[in-house]
Amino acid sequence: MEAIGWVAVASVLGAAICMGIGAIGPAIGEGRALAQALSSIAQQPDETSTITRTLFVGMAMVESTAIYCFVVTMILIFANPFWKYFLSTAGG
């Protein structure tokens, strides 16, 4: 296999690992945050609006990690910075 083929394989594998790990972490974090928020609401129903607002802000911050992983994955697949280098060395 030529060098450009190895770059393609490495890019796809890197993107798959990035999305795999990048989706598992935030999913676990969001699940734990929701469980704690529901437990807090069950204990103090008067503070529901404050707990819910804080929960949504926290979940947005946790979800941003998954979004960053998605962006890195899209860069690796569609805008890989190594493609130009290998195409120029291959004479393409």
Rosetta silent file (secondary structure, phi, psi, omega in degrees, C-alpha in Angstrom):
SEQUENCE: MEAIGWVAVASVLGAAICMGIGAIGPAIGEGRALAQALSSIAQQPDETSTITRTLFVGMAMVESTAIYCFVVTMILIFANPFWKYFLSTAGG
SCORE:     score description
SCORE:     0.000 S_00000001
   1 L     0.000  140.272 -179.504    0.000    0.000    0.000 S_00000001
   2 L   -78.145  170.835 -177.180    1.268    3.456   -0.849 S_00000001
   3 H   -62.040  -38.101 -179.231    1.784    6.265    1.648 S_00000001
   4 H   -65.071  -32.586  176.173   -1.451    7.995    0.664 S_00000001
   5 H   -67.602  -39.689  177.515   -3.372    4.810    1.451 S_00000001
   6 H   -66.314  -35.397  176.749   -1.821    4.633    4.904 S_00000001
   7 H   -64.729  -41.150  178.627   -2.778    8.254    5.527 S_00000001
   8 H   -64.609  -44.185  179.176   -6.352    7.441    4.573 S_00000001
   9 H   -63.198  -45.879 -179.827   -6.452    4.388    6.850 S_00000001
  10 H   -64.132  -36.720  179.522   -4.906    6.311    9.750 S_00000001
  11 H   -66.040  -44.648 -179.494   -7.339    9.197    9.247 S_00000001
  12 H   -67.742  -42.724  178.007  -10.410    6.975    9.301 S_00000001
  13 H   -65.151  -41.291  177.136   -9.172    4.987   12.306 S_00000001
  14 H   -62.859  -40.433  178.030   -8.260    8.189   14.148 S_00000001
  15 H   -65.321  -39.880  179.889  -11.685    9.633   13.401 S_00000001
  16 H   -66.271  -43.032  178.616  -13.400    6.458   14.622 S_00000001
  17 H   -66.277  -41.104  179.643  -11.438    6.397   17.867 S_00000001
  18 H   -60.587  -45.849  179.956  -12.005   10.111   18.395 S_00000001
  19 H   -72.901  -34.572  179.230  -15.774    9.796   18.018 S_00000001
  20 H   -63.207  -52.092  179.252  -15.948    6.565   19.997 S_00000001
  21 H   -72.425  -36.253 -178.808  -14.174    7.927   23.042 S_00000001
  22 H   -69.576  -17.134  177.439  -15.575   11.403   22.498 S_00000001
  23 H   -96.325  -30.789 -178.378  -19.150   10.120   22.669 S_00000001
  24 H   -69.768  -46.256 -177.889  -18.763    7.738   25.592 S_00000001
  25 H   -58.700  -54.926  178.422  -17.312   10.267   28.033 S_00000001
  26 H   -63.063  -32.724  179.039  -19.977   12.964   27.658 S_00000001
  27 H   -65.140  -43.291  177.583  -22.761   10.369   27.643 S_00000001
  28 H   -65.531  -43.377  179.561  -21.632    8.982   30.978 S_00000001
  29 H   -62.319  -43.167  178.864  -21.165   12.486   32.384 S_00000001
  30 H   -66.775  -38.172  178.042  -24.583   13.649   31.267 S_00000001
  31 H   -64.006  -43.058  178.485  -26.239   10.542   32.676 S_00000001
  32 H   -66.809  -40.087  178.990  -24.606   11.025   36.052 S_00000001
  33 H   -63.838  -42.132  179.277  -25.483   14.739   36.098 S_00000001
  34 H   -65.314  -41.301  178.685  -29.113   13.996   35.283 S_00000001
  35 H   -61.833  -42.824  178.865  -29.307   11.312   37.969 S_00000001
  36 H   -67.665  -38.303  178.837  -27.929   13.708   40.567 S_00000001
  37 H   -65.127  -43.468  178.397  -30.255   16.494   39.448 S_00000001
  38 H   -64.490  -37.220  176.385  -33.310   14.249   39.704 S_00000001
  39 H   -64.812  -41.203  178.632  -32.185   13.121   43.141 S_00000001
  40 H   -66.610  -39.684  178.334  -31.763   16.744   44.219 S_00000001
  41 H   -66.155  -36.894  178.633  -35.184   17.697   42.862 S_00000001
  42 H   -65.734  -33.290 -179.403  -36.741   14.763   44.728 S_00000001
  43 H   -81.732  -35.404 -178.204  -35.161   15.977   47.963 S_00000001
  44 L  -133.653   82.124 -176.820  -35.864   19.701   47.481 S_00000001
  45 H   -64.668  -22.534  179.988  -38.771   20.293   45.097 S_00000001
  46 H   -68.604  -23.111 -177.389  -38.802   24.043   45.824 S_00000001
  47 H   -97.376   20.795 -175.748  -35.411   24.453   44.134 S_00000001
  48 H   -58.217  -44.622 -176.832  -36.475   22.792   40.870 S_00000001
  49 H   -65.912  -40.954  179.245  -35.964   25.867   38.680 S_00000001
  50 H   -66.630  -43.924 -179.660  -32.474   26.560   40.037 S_00000001
  51 H   -64.866  -41.949 -179.015  -31.397   22.921   39.744 S_00000001
  52 H   -65.516  -43.100  179.871  -32.809   22.631   36.220 S_00000001
  53 H   -62.520  -46.350  179.566  -31.114   25.828   35.024 S_00000001
  54 H   -64.503  -37.218  178.197  -27.775   24.735   36.467 S_00000001
  55 H   -62.147  -44.582 -178.500  -28.240   21.252   34.974 S_00000001
  56 H   -66.531  -37.929  177.047  -28.796   22.625   31.468 S_00000001
  57 H   -65.264  -44.590  178.509  -25.730   24.860   31.665 S_00000001
  58 H   -63.270  -40.973  179.343  -23.627   21.958   32.921 S_00000001
  59 H   -67.078  -34.924  176.953  -24.911   19.603   30.232 S_00000001
  60 H   -64.130  -38.818  178.849  -24.148   22.162   27.537 S_00000001
  61 H   -69.212  -38.545  178.343  -20.578   22.354   28.779 S_00000001
  62 H   -67.872  -39.593 -178.365  -20.239   18.562   28.896 S_00000001
  63 H   -68.119  -25.050  179.574  -21.747   18.223   25.425 S_00000001
  64 H   -61.951  -29.737  176.477  -19.221   20.691   24.013 S_00000001
  65 H   -62.278  -43.481  178.357  -16.556   17.997   24.443 S_00000001
  66 H   -66.287  -36.052  179.018  -18.471   15.684   22.122 S_00000001
  67 H   -66.795  -40.144  177.035  -18.940   18.516   19.637 S_00000001
  68 H   -63.030  -40.531  176.609  -15.194   19.209   19.620 S_00000001
  69 H   -62.759  -38.924  177.639  -14.545   15.522   18.950 S_00000001
  70 H   -63.524  -41.461  179.150  -17.042   15.655   16.087 S_00000001
  71 H   -63.957  -44.350  178.243  -15.245   18.675   14.602 S_00000001
  72 H   -61.762  -39.790  178.437  -11.870   16.926   14.835 S_00000001
  73 H   -62.991  -43.793  178.934  -13.399   13.865   13.185 S_00000001
  74 H   -65.036  -36.587  176.625  -14.779   15.916   10.298 S_00000001
  75 H   -65.180  -43.827 -179.827  -11.399   17.588    9.829 S_00000001
  76 H   -63.344  -34.805 -176.934   -9.641   14.218    9.757 S_00000001
  77 H   -84.989  -44.694 -170.533  -12.053   12.821    7.195 S_00000001
  78 H  -106.515  -24.401 -176.837  -12.783   15.781    4.902 S_00000001
  79 L  -131.710   46.968 -175.698  -10.075   18.430    5.432 S_00000001
  80 L   -64.300  124.096 -179.114   -7.042   16.404    6.436 S_00000001
  81 H   -69.363  -15.044 -179.556   -3.965   18.653    6.547 S_00000001
  82 H   -84.356  -15.015 -178.028   -1.718   15.728    5.550 S_00000001
  83 H   -61.519  -46.435 -177.444   -3.414   15.161    2.174 S_00000001
  84 H   -61.153  -40.943 -179.452   -1.728   18.135    0.487 S_00000001
  85 H   -62.120  -49.080 -177.757    1.680   17.066    1.706 S_00000001
  86 H   -70.221  -33.138  177.312    1.357   13.495    0.455 S_00000001
  87 H   -70.345  -35.808  178.968   -0.214   14.537   -2.819 S_00000001
  88 H   -71.535  -36.235  177.662    2.581   17.035   -3.473 S_00000001
  89 H   -73.374  -26.985  178.540    5.303   14.469   -2.704 S_00000001
  90 H   -81.989   -9.180  178.648    3.565   11.905   -4.892 S_00000001
  91 L    87.621   18.711 -176.668    3.523   14.400   -7.757 S_00000001
  92 L   -95.750    0.000    0.000   -0.265   14.728   -7.819 S_00000001
